[in-house]
Structures are given as structure tokens and as C-alpha cells.
Amino acid sequence: MKTEDLSEAEVNARHAEKMRRKKEARDKIIATKTIEKGLLIVHTGKGKGKSTAAFGLVFRALGNGMKVAVVQFVKGRWQTGERVALEKFGDQVTFATMGEGFTWETQDRARDIAAAKAAWEKAREFVMDAEHDLVVLDELNIVLRYEYLDLGEVLEVLNARPRMKHVVVTGRNAREELVEAADLVTEMEQVKHPFRSGVKAQRGIEF
């Protein structure tokens, strides 16, 4: 019998049965997922939204009463909206920056490496401690790309972290080895960006 020949009650009943079967199938799939562990999450790609998505997870974690640490390897010297908001959570959130940031204009590689290593030492503490539930390593992919840090050492620490520790790594050009080690990888793809049309960075959107 065609749907158009059915009464409204019959259509609703069919829809309800279809949804019941879908839920039953979904519940069976969910029931097979029994592993509970901290996740290594990577946000990469050329599109906007990598750090934004990471901070979305930060707020979700805070809403669940979790403690969060953030290490900003590149953006640390800038006052951003997310940092201002997160500072209102007090000791539930810990921020660490790399101080003066990268010296892109002067190309002082030695200084950049020193700054990256200092940030990584703080990141290592957060990743390995028993205090923080979620650690965001913002733009770590950038310093790994430029080989300011030893990738093998970074992977060793990430793999040795406490079982329930969640770590989010952001930045373009994630190294293949990091992608392989991760539990969840999202690649942001840029379709359009206002900057290409002459629009400057907007407060509340870019920072």
C-alpha cells in the first residue's frame, strides 16, 4: 500500500515503528562499545576552526566538572576571547604560554626552539599529571612541523599518559606518525575565507 493511501494514524504508526527499529539497531551497536579510555585527538587541516573546536571541548569538559590545562605554543602572547572567558573558571583551568612566541619576522630559530622546548616541558607536566582531565596542546603541530621538538619524544610522552587523560593537539600539517597514534583525527577543509575578500580578522570570530 502506498503511503498516500494510508490514514494519518497509520503513517504515524509506520514512522514510529521505523524509528523504534533504528533505535534498537543503534543501541545494539553502542552496547558493543565497552572500552573507556582517554583519547588522543588531533585537529588539523588548512581550514579555520581547529583551535575553536578544541576550546569547544574545553567548555564541554568544564561543564562536566573536569579540570583542564591549555598550552598555547604560538598564540600565547595574544589576549583572546576564549582565554578571557576561561580565566573566569579560576583554578579549574590552567593556562601556559610560550612567552614571547615565535620570531617569524626575525627568523631567530634558536630562540623559537628554546621557546617551544619550554612550552613542551610545561605540556609534559600537564599530560603526565594526575590533576588535569583534558590537556589542549594548541598549535603543537606547528612546532613539530618545523622540527623544533623531537617527534619521537612527544609521541613517547603522549603514549605514556595516564589511561583516562584526554589530549587535544591542534595545528596544520599534523605529522603522519601523530595521526597514526591518535584515536580521533579531524581535518578542517577550507572552502571560503573572508580574509581572501579583504575582510580583516573580526573580534569574537578570529580572536
C-alpha positions, 0 to 999 in steps of 0.5 A, spaced: 500 500 500 502 506 498 503 511 503 498 516 500 493 511 501 494 510 508 490 514 514 494 519 518 494 514 524 497 509 520 503 513 517 504 515 524 504 508 526 509 506 520 514 512 522 514 510 529 515 503 528 521 505 523 524 509 528 523 504 534 527 499 529 533 504 528 533 505 535 534 498 537 539 497 531 543 503 534 543 501 541 545 494 539 551 497 536 553 502 542 552 496 547 558 493 543 562 499 545 565 497 552 572 500 552 573 507 556 579 510 555 582 517 554 583 519 547 588 522 543 585 527 538 588 531 533 585 537 529 588 539 523 587 541 516 588 548 512 581 550 514 579 555 520 576 552 526 581 547 529 583 551 535 575 553 536 573 546 536 578 544 541 576 550 546 569 547 544 571 541 548 574 545 553 567 548 555 564 541 554 569 538 559 568 544 564 561 543 564 562 536 566 566 538 572 573 536 569 579 540 570 583 542 564 590 545 562 591 549 555 598 550 552 598 555 547 605 554 543 604 560 538 598 564 540 600 565 547 602 572 547 595 574 544 589 576 549 583 572 546 576 571 547 576 564 549 582 565 554 578 571 557 572 567 558 576 561 561 580 565 566 573 566 569 573 558 571 579 560 576 583 554 578 579 549 574 583 551 568 590 552 567 593 556 562 601 556 559 604 560 554 610 560 550 612 567 552 614 571 547 612 566 541 615 565 535 620 570 531 617 569 524 619 576 522 626 575 525 627 568 523 631 567 530 630 559 530 634 558 536 630 562 540 623 559 537 626 552 539 628 554 546 621 557 546 617 551 544 622 546 548 619 550 554 612 550 552 613 542 551 616 541 558 610 545 561 605 540 556 609 534 559 607 536 566 600 537 564 599 530 560 603 526 565 599 529 571 594 526 575 590 533 576 588 535 569 582 531 565 583 534 558 590 537 556 589 542 549 596 542 546 594 548 541 598 549 535 603 543 537 603 541 530 606 547 528 612 546 532 613 539 530 612 541 523 618 545 523 622 540 527 623 544 533 621 538 538 623 531 537 617 527 534 619 521 537 619 524 544 612 527 544 609 521 541 613 517 547 610 522 552 603 522 549 603 514 549 605 514 556 599 518 559 595 516 564 589 511 561 583 516 562 587 523 560 584 526 554 589 530 549 587 535 544 593 537 539 591 542 534 595 545 528 596 544 520 600 539 517 599 534 523 605 529 522 603 522 519 606 518 525 601 523 530 595 521 526 597 514 526 597 514 534 591 518 535 584 515 536 580 521 533 583 525 527 579 531 524 581 535 518 578 542 517 577 543 509 577 550 507 572 552 502 571 560 503 575 565 507 573 572 508 580 574 509 581 572 501 575 578 500 579 583 504 575 582 510 580 583 516 580 578 522 573 580 526 573 580 534 569 574 537 570 570 530 578 570 529 580 572 536 
